[in-house]
Structures are given as structure tokens and as C-alpha cells.
Amino acid sequence: MLPVEGAKPVTKAKPAATDISLIDGVGPALTAKLKAAGYATLVDIAGLTLSALEKLDAKLNLKGRSMREDWIAQAKELVAGANPRAKIDQKKAAKVKA
């Protein structure tokens, strides 16, 4: 599947900041769905417009979850090197950076 129209390129992420599951609320099942839809990295999510995210949300039947959980902002923060919002993901990110 091709990514939803409207994605904008974002600068390259640090290797430790590419794990899409670091977005709060994105677990293994949702990670697999996102990858199948063409979104495998945080850069992919960070580059989305709100309109494109809404289309992706509808395509994956997420019922607005991606907007409620502010995926674009989370992805941009993570690409920039910020710690994940969820404490459990902070531990996972620390292991990746080590």
C-alpha cells in the first residue's frame, strides 16, 4: 500500500528515534498496521499533515485516535530527540540509545 497523500518530508531522524512504537499508544498490532500502510518510521508520521493523518486514521479505522493522541507532534518530538511521553516507552528508548 502507498502512504496517504499529503505527507511532507521531514529531516532524517537519529537511528534511535525511528521506532514508531515509541509514540504513546502505538503497540505491536498498530505498528504492524502502520507499516503495512507504508508508515514504518517516526519520520513518516512526523511528515504527515493533519488532513493526511485523518485519512490514515480513517483507513485504519482508528476512530480519531491518532488525532486524540497527537501522533504528529509526538513523532516530531521524538525525531528531534525528545524522550517518549509514556514512561514504559522512555525505558525502551533508553535501551535503544545505549
C-alpha positions in Angstrom: 0.0 0.0 0.0 1.1 3.5 -0.7 1.2 6.2 2.0 -1.7 8.6 2.2 -1.4 11.7 0.1 -0.2 14.9 1.8 2.9 13.6 3.6 5.7 16.2 3.8 9.3 15.2 4.1 11.0 15.7 7.5 14.7 15.8 8.2 16.3 12.4 8.9 15.8 11.1 12.4 18.6 9.8 14.6 18.7 5.9 14.4 17.3 5.6 18.0 14.4 7.8 17.1 12.9 5.8 14.2 10.9 3.3 16.2 7.3 4.1 15.5 6.1 2.2 18.6 7.6 4.9 20.8 4.5 7.0 20.0 2.3 6.7 23.1 -0.4 4.2 22.5 1.2 2.5 19.5 1.8 -1.1 20.3 2.8 -4.1 18.2 -0.5 -4.6 16.4 -0.8 -0.9 15.5 2.8 -0.8 14.5 2.2 -3.7 12.0 -0.9 -1.9 10.6 1.0 1.3 10.1 4.0 -0.4 8.5 1.5 -2.3 6.1 0.0 1.1 5.2 3.5 2.5 4.4 4.4 4.2 7.6 7.4 2.5 9.1 9.3 5.3 10.9 8.7 8.3 13.1 9.8 10.5 10.1 6.9 9.1 8.1 4.4 10.1 10.8 6.1 13.5 11.6 5.8 14.4 7.9 2.0 14.0 7.8 -0.3 16.9 7.5 -3.4 16.8 9.7 -5.5 16.0 6.7 -3.3 13.1 5.7 -3.4 11.8 9.3 -7.2 12.0 9.3 -7.2 9.9 6.1 -4.8 7.4 7.6 -6.9 7.2 10.7 -10.0 6.5 8.7 -8.1 4.0 6.5 -7.0 2.1 9.6 -10.4 2.5 11.4 -8.8 4.2 14.4 -11.9 6.4 15.1 -9.9 9.6 15.7 -7.3 8.0 17.9 -4.3 9.4 16.0 -5.5 12.9 16.5 -6.5 12.5 20.1 -3.1 11.1 20.9 -1.4 13.8 18.9 0.8 11.4 16.8 2.3 14.1 14.6 3.5 16.2 17.5 4.8 13.1 19.3 6.6 11.9 16.2 8.2 15.4 15.7 9.3 15.5 19.3 10.9 12.0 19.0 12.6 12.8 15.8 14.1 15.9 17.4 15.5 13.7 20.2 12.9 14.2 23.0 12.0 11.4 25.3 8.8 9.4 24.6 5.7 10.6 26.5 4.9 7.2 28.0 7.2 6.1 30.9 7.3 2.5 29.6 8.5 3.8 26.2 11.1 6.0 27.9 12.7 2.8 29.3 12.6 1.2 25.8 14.2 4.3 24.2 17.0 4.4 26.8 17.9 0.8 25.9 18.0 1.7 22.2 20.2 4.7 22.7 22.6 2.7 24.9 
